[in-house]
Amino acid sequence: MKKQFVFIICLFLLMTLAGCGADTASDDTAVSRPTITASADLNGRLRSGTYFSTKEIEALHPTGVQLQPYVGIHVEDHTFSAGGSLLMSYAEWGTFEIQDGQLTATVQNNVKYVFDIKNEVTLIVRGEGPFGLLDGSELVLDPASTDLDSQ
């Protein structure tokens, strides 16, 4: 019985020490924001990254939590994401096209969102936007979501 007990303790210590050397997520990767590399489209008009609303909006949630909607743009593969907040688990995903200074995103159920490209770091919502964004709402690129030195 004593040998079995010592064996179990040794096995436990061995597994604990093996786990200590495993790669763990750093603080940078623990943030729940889309990881997108910066770049510009062929016209140099838009950068990949996360664009946040310049104003918080009232949530439709019963708690009344303030939301700061965001739009994630990945120029290289024309993918699009949108959410009410980085703290929410739900986000819409889809693709986008750029034509005549406008970005048109198509997400689940063929819902379309249209944005004017004001400059390479600012989008303006046209019509109804995702997560309560109204016509004319401005979204600005978060510099922390891009690697501007890679360009």
C-alpha positions as CSV (number, residue, x, y, z in Angstrom):
1,M,0.0,0.0,0.0
2,K,2.9,2.4,0.8
3,K,4.5,1.8,-2.6
4,Q,1.2,2.6,-4.4
5,F,0.8,5.8,-2.4
6,V,4.4,6.9,-3.2
7,F,3.9,6.0,-6.9
8,I,0.7,8.1,-7.1
9,I,2.4,11.1,-5.4
10,C,5.4,10.8,-7.8
11,L,3.0,10.5,-10.8
12,F,1.2,13.6,-9.6
13,L,4.5,15.6,-9.2
14,L,5.7,14.5,-12.6
15,M,2.5,15.7,-14.2
16,T,2.5,19.0,-12.3
17,L,6.1,19.7,-13.4
18,A,5.4,18.7,-17.0
19,G,2.5,21.2,-17.0
20,C,4.7,24.0,-15.8
21,G,6.9,23.9,-18.9
22,A,3.9,24.0,-21.3
23,D,3.3,27.0,-23.4
24,T,0.8,29.3,-21.9
25,A,-1.1,32.3,-23.3
26,S,0.6,35.6,-22.7
27,D,-1.3,38.6,-21.5
28,D,-1.4,39.9,-25.1
29,T,-3.2,36.9,-26.4
30,A,-5.6,36.7,-23.5
31,V,-7.5,39.8,-24.8
32,S,-10.7,38.8,-26.6
33,R,-10.3,41.1,-29.6
34,P,-9.8,40.0,-33.2
35,T,-6.2,39.7,-34.1
36,I,-5.8,41.4,-37.5
37,T,-2.6,42.5,-39.3
38,A,-2.5,46.0,-40.7
39,S,-2.5,46.6,-44.4
40,A,-4.3,48.8,-46.9
41,D,-6.4,47.8,-49.9
42,L,-5.1,48.4,-53.4
43,N,-6.2,52.0,-53.3
44,G,-4.6,52.6,-49.9
45,R,-8.0,53.6,-48.6
46,L,-8.6,51.3,-45.7
47,R,-6.6,49.5,-43.1
48,S,-7.2,46.1,-41.6
49,G,-8.1,46.3,-37.9
50,T,-10.9,46.9,-35.4
51,Y,-13.0,50.0,-35.8
52,F,-14.9,51.2,-32.7
53,S,-17.9,53.4,-32.5
54,T,-16.9,56.9,-31.3
55,K,-20.0,56.8,-29.0
56,E,-21.4,54.2,-26.6
57,I,-25.0,53.2,-27.1
58,E,-27.7,51.9,-24.8
59,A,-27.8,48.2,-24.9
60,L,-31.0,46.4,-25.8
61,H,-30.2,44.1,-23.0
62,P,-32.3,44.4,-19.8
63,T,-29.3,45.3,-17.7
64,G,-28.9,48.6,-19.6
65,V,-25.1,48.0,-20.1
66,Q,-23.5,50.5,-22.4
67,L,-22.1,49.0,-25.5
68,Q,-19.3,50.2,-27.8
69,P,-20.0,48.5,-31.1
70,Y,-17.0,47.5,-33.3
71,V,-16.4,46.3,-36.8
72,G,-13.4,44.1,-37.7
73,I,-12.0,44.4,-41.2
74,H,-9.4,42.1,-42.8
75,V,-8.5,43.6,-46.1
76,E,-6.4,40.7,-47.4
77,D,-9.2,38.2,-47.5
78,H,-12.2,40.6,-47.4
79,T,-13.6,39.2,-44.2
80,F,-15.8,41.3,-41.8
81,S,-17.0,40.9,-38.2
82,A,-19.2,43.1,-36.1
83,G,-20.1,43.0,-32.4
84,G,-21.8,45.1,-29.8
85,S,-18.8,45.0,-27.5
86,L,-15.6,43.0,-27.1
87,L,-17.2,41.8,-23.8
88,M,-20.1,40.1,-25.7
89,S,-19.7,36.6,-27.0
90,Y,-22.0,37.1,-30.1
91,A,-20.5,38.6,-33.2
92,E,-21.7,38.7,-36.9
93,W,-19.3,37.4,-39.5
94,G,-19.2,37.7,-43.2
95,T,-17.4,39.2,-46.2
96,F,-17.2,42.7,-47.8
97,E,-16.6,44.5,-51.0
98,I,-15.2,48.0,-51.6
99,Q,-16.7,49.9,-54.5
100,D,-16.9,53.7,-55.2
101,G,-15.6,54.7,-51.7
102,Q,-18.1,52.4,-49.9
103,L,-17.6,49.2,-48.0
104,T,-20.6,46.8,-48.3
105,A,-20.5,43.9,-45.8
106,T,-22.7,40.8,-46.1
107,V,-23.2,38.8,-42.9
108,Q,-25.4,35.9,-41.8
109,N,-28.8,35.6,-43.4
110,N,-27.6,37.9,-46.2
111,V,-28.0,41.1,-44.0
112,K,-26.0,43.9,-45.6
113,Y,-24.3,46.9,-43.9
114,V,-23.0,49.8,-45.9
115,F,-20.2,52.1,-44.7
116,D,-18.6,55.2,-46.4
117,I,-14.8,55.1,-46.2
118,K,-14.0,58.6,-44.9
119,N,-10.3,57.8,-44.8
120,E,-8.0,54.9,-44.1
121,V,-8.9,54.9,-40.4
122,T,-12.6,56.0,-40.3
123,L,-15.9,54.5,-41.5
124,I,-19.3,56.2,-41.6
125,V,-22.4,54.0,-41.2
126,R,-25.0,54.4,-44.1
127,G,-28.5,53.2,-43.2
128,E,-28.9,50.9,-40.2
129,G,-25.7,49.6,-38.9
130,P,-24.8,46.6,-36.8
131,F,-25.7,46.5,-33.1
132,G,-27.8,49.7,-33.0
133,L,-25.4,51.9,-35.0
134,L,-27.5,54.6,-36.7
135,D,-27.0,56.3,-40.1
136,G,-24.0,58.7,-39.8
137,S,-22.4,56.9,-36.9
138,E,-18.6,57.1,-37.1
139,L,-16.2,54.2,-36.4
140,V,-12.5,54.8,-35.9
141,L,-9.6,52.3,-36.2
142,D,-8.2,51.3,-32.8
143,P,-4.4,51.7,-33.3
144,A,-3.8,48.8,-30.8
145,S,-5.5,46.4,-33.2
146,T,-3.0,46.9,-36.0
147,D,0.7,46.8,-36.5
148,L,1.2,50.1,-38.4
149,D,5.0,49.5,-38.6
150,S,4.5,46.5,-40.8
151,Q,3.5,48.6,-43.8
